[in-house]
Amino acid sequence: MIEKTLTERKNRIIKNFFDKREEIIQLHRAGAPGLDTVRALSDLTDETIKELAKLSFKDESQICIVVLGGYGRRELCFKSDIDLSLVFKTEEEDFESLKEGIETFYYALLDLKVDIGFSPRDIKTFLDLSKEDLTVATSLLQGRFIFGNEEIYNNLIKRFKRLIKRKRLAYINATLRARKMRYQRTGSTIYMMEPHIKEGEGGLRDFHEVFWIARVLDDVPDYRYFVEKNIILEEEYQELIRAYNFLLRLRNEMHLICNKRCDVLVRPLQEEVVKKLGYIESPFDEETLRESVEKMMRLYYLYAKSINTITNRILKALTEEEELEIFEPIDAVFSRTSIEIDVFNKEKFEKDFRNVLRAFLYYKEYNLDFSSELEFLIRKNEGKLREHREDPEIRKMIQKLFSDPNNLAKTLRKMQDFYVLDDLIPEFGYQRCHFQYDAYHKYTTDAHAIKAVEELESLKKIDNPQRKMMYELFKEIDRVDLLTWAVFLHDIGKGHKTDHCVLGAKMAKEIMLRFGYSKRDAEIVSFLVLHHLDMAKISQRRNMNEPKVINDFARTIKNKELLKMLTVLTWCDANAVGPNVWNDWKNALLWELYNKTLEVLEEKVSYEEIHKKKMEIKREKLKAILEIELGKERAEFHMKRFSDYYLMSTAIDDMVRHIKLEEQLLKTGKPQFYFEKKYGIGFSELIVVLDSKKVKNPLLVVTGIISYMGINILSVYSYMRKDGIIVIDLQISTSSLEVVEDKKFNQFKELFNSYLKGEITLEDLSKKRNATFKASVIPPPTFVKVDNEMSEVYTIFDISGEDRIGLLFDIFKVFARFDLYVHIAKVVTQGERIRDAFYVRTKDKNKITDEKVINQIKEELLKVIKS
């Protein structure tokens, strides 16, 4: 009967826990601050554990229950471990009478349906483990008594404090080492697309660690300690608590959605959190959902940045050691040692707001960190800069700061940490932590801008061929300061619902004039910002062998100096997007565009005229080579088979290679193949020559097989001869943008021959898809645009959508259904998004001008992109 009563009491306690827990969940989803939620859950868990302990132990004087870690701080998330220890006085005590109670208590805890960290320990064992294990010591630092004999707890904590005091330096160093390792493990940047909100840089653990270290050094009752000790300002404390509340609320929702402890905010989870926490209301479409995720993630980055910046300052103040070191005056306010810049006249510093910016000039010049006192003074006084942006001396200092890129990126990050950049350039402050929901941009807009400046500075390393070539070009630029500004401001127009190039150009001009630059200087930076995407777009998505493309760009760019600046800007921008975005293939295309445009600007004639001069020379040279290789008769035969356009737009080496393959086809009647691995550029070239009268839709067959094999197509050029022979020249790579090896080429030939024999069909090639390919939950921007102006011969289809294996093949099938001939396909992948361009014309070699047909093609293309 008693046992039944105990079971009933236990069940009532557990039911009460879950009922009240549900109430806490409802308050959380109604908008309760994160700290309120975790403290309410901690208090409910305290109440529940006490009741369960009373049921389990007959004599509570023999034991002491200590709760540890985050729970010990009263910061328990919904699926966090309930970490507690049952502490005894000594090992010699008779525990036989307690075993039944310990077992009853432990199994009752399991009914709470969360992970339990439960450890019965005597005081000596607990202290010995604390000496050896940083995790145990950290848990106990946050320990809290909740039940039993409080004298046992007081004895444990008294002895632990003596222990930690003796070992405080070792503990602090171990904690700082763990912090560095944690950053490396979770990605070494705040701006991860899928951040670890507990262990990542700017995560909850950053805050925990400064609290642990403070408790090692002093009796710290709560987080306000840092304000009371003049380590941070009151407004910084409020900022820190807002950030901490936000991250706790985020983490709690992640636990509820996953129904388990999970701390990595993966992309599908971002969308679910947005819905649950009220960042979006039903009904919604993909665009609204994308915008809501971007809004929430921007808040995350803002708050993570605050936590990281402020806790780093606290860490510096807590761990800075007083050392007798010789200091050298810099001026009447600042001094420096071998390791930092300091203030030796605090009153003078605060009397002149310009000293805030002057500190960053010295930071850039000497490459030394700030002392904790100087950091405190900067944070206290930085707001004064807002009212004096156009002060003449401020203007001069800003111009000096941007006079060269050396150590500038590091300085700009430091200025952003202290909100000085926001004060001086509010347009940049608006972009703070602006997040783009795609897998292409690896950094927020503000971080990307500073990273681009860092890429500009990195040119002088000349540690690889790409940098060496770009550095040689950089050295030819007269106004490095204007280039530096353009690199920094190139995306300043992002975050607004308009063309960021056009808006950015306007904003850049205003910023330059604000800081005292001439109208001409401001217009140069504005021009570079307006056109900062042009070279990447033209080189990667347009046919640079077509004279109109080069002529139009040369007319836009106007002079060689702007061309040089825009080329360097393009390289810095692309390399600052993220790892592996820029490659040797894109680099080669950029240089091709640069050199062709430079030729037009230097010769001061059109690209057509340049080519006309070279055309006859090129024709005679090709004919001479073919006569040597094939004989006069065959040379004459082939020279009549291709168009002037082919002669003008194709390199001689490529033409010779094509014609030799065609000669073999004409002799044998069999399709011909050429394969070359181009390790220096990162792709392989595949050429297929066949008779279109014998193979229906040859381009479709070739691209279908390549898609079937899971190989990337970077570009496709197809040339149809007057006698029906087609040459298909492709640049292909692996998914990691490396050369395709011989084994894959041999597999391609086997599949092609199987198709010719009728052993496989186009339908078979359509069926296989890469099972491991993971599509995004919200697709990237999807559209089809038609350009009938850029090319004099072709209609260009620009396509954007989510990448997938076989998409290119499906696009070619659409063009085939409309009986269209694809001459060029230029394929660019940006993360999980494609940005492809297709040069298309009708079978009778005309552009597509019928708007009704164009719209039908667009509709069909959109269907396959979205499927």
Beta strands, then each sheet from edge to edge (+ up, - down):
strand 1: 64-67
strand 2: 82-88
strand 3: 116-122
strand 4: 144-148
strand 5: 328-329
strand 6: 334-336
strand 7: 340-343
strand 8: 369-370
strand 9: 672-678
strand 10: 683-691
strand 11: 712-720
strand 12: 725-733
strand 13: 783-787
strand 14: 795-802
strand 15: 820-826
strand 16: 829-830
strand 17: 833-842
sheet 1: 3+ 2+ 1- 4+
sheet 2: 5+ 6- 7+ 8+
sheet 3: 9+ 10- 12+ 11- 15+ 17- 14+ 13-
sheet 4: 9+ 10- 12+ 11- 15+ 17- 16+
end
